């Protein structure tokens, strides 16, 4: 169980070399490497052609892949998991879905090229709260979406993780459950997709902050997921906003229930923190200091999870 961090904030602030150097020197051992930074929200959700930045350029993909592999090796970091670009769906623009399928397939190939076997791909949902999808339609859209990756996942030897999502009303600020927030339904997605694949190609990345926002219980979620749980996005919040805070700093998550659940199911994945929100609140000069706190906290979480069962 390596201690890991999602890379978005560090690499965008410090660059590839500077970001990985700071991550390594803080004590982290692995990364959840984000590939979402190449697409703006408009590029992702309202495309006008099949050509999208970065993912349509195989030469740039190859160059970038070699750069991040070499830099990770330089600083002794593993690629624990990758994160594909998002959002993956816009019901009012079918071209969005097709382009994002392509971007996700390319992301799977990058994951494999970096020697990693796990990628997180967000599920599809209508992120405009006044235009919800019918539950049956949402199910079909997601089964079709994830099934399209099965040949690439098999070829690359990579497992795909679904993630629990939420949606926020821009007018009221209130957040609601979205795809995979209902953990039993998330389990049904994974089991159905693995049945279609004929092998265990799909698992789950539990996002603790997203679950907190919609009022979910971490211990229940972990127990229900069981061995389907293969990745984590650990962060804290106030129960209303997706703050991506460090645990214990301005958050209300009951972490003991999280530890208990992970111990009970024998979680074997990495202890990955997705805490870009807190990193981005600090001046650049203080990023190494906050990363050390995050690494120490991740190590503490690992110790708690690896305690013998009571």
N, C-alpha and C positions, 0 to 999 in steps of 0.2 A: 504494500500500500504506500505508494510514493506520495509525498506532499506536492501539490501542483497548483498552478494559478492560470486563469484565463488571461490571454496576452493583450487584449485590445488596447487598454489604457497605457500600458507600459511601452508598447512598441510605437503607438501613435505619438506619445510624448517624447520618447528618448531615441526612437529609431530602432532598427532591427538589432544592430550590434549593442548599442547602449542599453536597450530594453532587456535583452537576454543577459547581458553582463550583470545588470542590477538584480534581475530575478535570481540568477545563480548565486551571487554574492550574499543575497538575503537568506539563502538556505533552501530555496525550493529545488526540487529534484526533477520536476516534470512540468509540462505546459499543456493547457487546453488551447490549441493554436487557432485563433479566429481568422476566417477568410472572408468575413462580411465587410471588411473595411474598403473593399474595392468597388462596391456598389453604393451609390446614393439611394435614398428612399425612392426618388423618381425613377432612377435606372431600374430598380428592382420591381416597382409596382406599376409603373405606367410606361413601359417600353414602347417604342414605335417601330423597332426593327428587331431582327434576330441577332444582331450584333450588339453585344454588351461589353462594357469595359473588362479587361483582364481575361475573363473566362472565354472569350472568343479568340484569344491570341495564344496559340500553343507555344510559340517561341518565348513569349513573356512568362508563361506558366513554367516552362522548363528552367528559365533563368532564375526565376524567383524561388523555385523549389530547391535548386542547388544552393542558392544563397542561404536560405533558412536552415537547410541541412548542415552546411558547413559552419554556420554560426552556432547552432545548437551543439555541435560536436566540440567546437572551440571552448564553450563554457560548460561542458559536461551535463547538458540538459537532455532529457528524453521528451519525445512527443507522446504524451499520455493519451490524448484524444484531440481531434480536430472539431471545428465548428463551421458548418456550411453557412453561406450567406442567407439572409432572411430580409423581409417576409417572403414566404414561398408561394403566396397565392393572392390573387385579386379577382374576385368573381366578376368584376366589370371589365376585365382586360385579359382574355384568354391567352394572349401572347406572353403575359407575365408568367403564367404557370409553365408554359413550354420553355421559356428562357431559364426559369429557375430550376427546372428539371436538368437542363444542360449544365448549369452552374454547379448543381449538386453532384452530378456525375463526374465533372471535372474535379470537384473537391474530394470525392472518394478516391480518384486516381492520385491526387496529390498526397492524400493521407497514406496510401500504400507506398508511394515513392519515398516517403519519409520514414518508412519502417514502422508505421503505426497501424493498429488494427481496429480503431474505434472512431466513429464520427457521429456528431450530434446534428440532426436535421430537424428543424422546427416543423410541426404539423401545419396543415392548411386550415385556416378559418377566416371568416369574414370579419376583418379587424375594424370595420365600421359598424358601430354598435346598433345603428338604426337599420342595418341591412343584414340581419343574421341569416345563416344558412339553416334550412330544415335539417334536423338531426340525421335523417336517413341520407340526405344529400351530402352532408358533411362526412358521414361514414364512407360513402362511395368515393367521394373526392379523395379522401386520405388513403383508402385502400388502393385506389388506382395510382395515386402519386407515389407511395412507397413501393408498390409492386414493380413500378417501372425501373427501380434501382437494383432489383434482384440480380440480373445478369452481371452488372458492374461489380456489385458486392462480392459475388461468387468469384469472378475473375481476379479481383484484387485481394481477396482474403480479408475483407473489412466487415465489421458489424456496424449496423446503423441504430442509433438511439433516438427514440422519440422523446419529447420533452413536454412537461405540463405547462400550459399557457394560461394567460388571462387577457382580458380586454377592458379598457378604461373608457368611460363616457367622457368625452372632451368637454362637455358642458357642465356636468355635475362633479367630475373628478372621481366618481365612484367606480370601483373596479368589480368585474364579474368573472366567473369561471369561463374558460374557453376550452378548446380541445385538449383532452388528456388531463384536465384538472380533476375529473372524476376518475380516481385511480382504478376502480374495477373496470371501467370502460377502457382505460389505458391498457390494462392487462389483456382485455379482449382484443384490442388492436394488435398487440404483440403476438399473442397466440395465433390469431388468424393469419397474420403476415408470415409467421414461421411455418404454419401449415401450408400456405401457398408456396413458400420457398422450398419446402421439403427439408429444411434444416434450420438451426438456430442462427439466423442472420440478423435478427432484430432484438433489441433490448431497450432499456429505459435509462434516461438521465433525469434524475429527480432534482428539480430546482427548488431549493428550500424557500427562497424569497417569493417566488410565484405562488407557492402553496400557502404561505403565510397571508398573502394578499387576499386570497379567496376563502380564508378561514379553514383550511385543511389542517389535519393533524399529522405530524411527521412520523410518529411511531406507527400509526395505522397505515400510512402510505408505504412505509418501508416494509412492514409485515406483508401487506397485500402484494407488493411487487415481488418479494422473495428474490429468487435467483434471476429474475428478469432485470433487476437493478444492477447495472454494470458501470454507471458513471454518475457523477454529482456536479451540480452547480451550487456551491455553498455560499450563502450571503444572508444578511439580516436586513430587516426594515421595520417600520413603525406600524405595519399592518395595513397601510393605505397606499404607500408609494413604493415603486420599484427602485429603492435607493442603492442597492448593491453595496451595502455597508459591511464593514467588518463585524463579525459576531461580538456581542456585548457592548457595542458602541452605538447607542441610540436605537437599538432594536428590541423586539419583544419576544423573539423566538425562544421556546423552551428547549434548549439544546439537550438536556438530559434525556428527553423522550427520543430524540434523534439518535443519540449514542446507544440507548437501549435497543431500539429497533435494529440498528446496524449490527450490534453484537448478536442479537437473536437470529438474524438471517445469515450470519457469517459473511458479511459483505467483503468482497475480495478486490474491489476496484480501487482507484486512487482517491485521495482526499483532496478534491479540487475546489479551490476558492474562486468564485466569479465576483470579484470585489473591485471592479473598475471604477465604480461610483466613488468610493472613498479615495482611491488613488488620484482621481481627477480633481478632487477638492483641494489637494495640497500643491504648493509651489514645487517646481521641478527639483529644486535643491533638496527637498524633504522626501522625495519619492523613495530613495534607498531606506530611509528610516521607517516609513510606513510599510514598506515591503518586508522589513525584518519583523515588525510586529505581526503582520499577516502570516509570515512563515512560522513564527513561534506559535501562533494560534492554531494553524493547520497541524503542526506537530503535536500540540496538546490534544486536538480532536482525534488524531490518529491513536495516541496513547489511550484515550478514553474508550475508543471503539475496540481496541485490541486487548482490553482487560478481559479476564475470564468471565464467563457468564455467571451471574449470581446464583 
